[in-house]
Amino acid sequence: MKSVSSFAHSLLLAVAASFVAPLLLLAIACSGLQLWTYLPWIGGLGASINQGIAVFLTIFGNGSMVQGMLTISMVCAIVGALFDTYAFYHFPSHRNQ
């Protein structure tokens, strides 16, 4: 029973971390590039990169950037869960730690 509890705890932590990491990465990238647009010497570069990221997210989000971010985060959470499940059953010596 301790193994199931350990697995559930590990899986929940992996899914949460895998979901939040892309959200934070995309939010920091978009806000940082938005700040670049206020600098005169690299403003055009920041705006064009930010527009490219916006187009990329709207493709995955059916026209919505937020939905695109959530789609990418959900896929990363599923991949994190699959990786954690693989690691949990592939390395039985780490189960009860």
Order of alpha helices (4+ residues) and beta strands (2+ residues): alpha-alpha-alpha
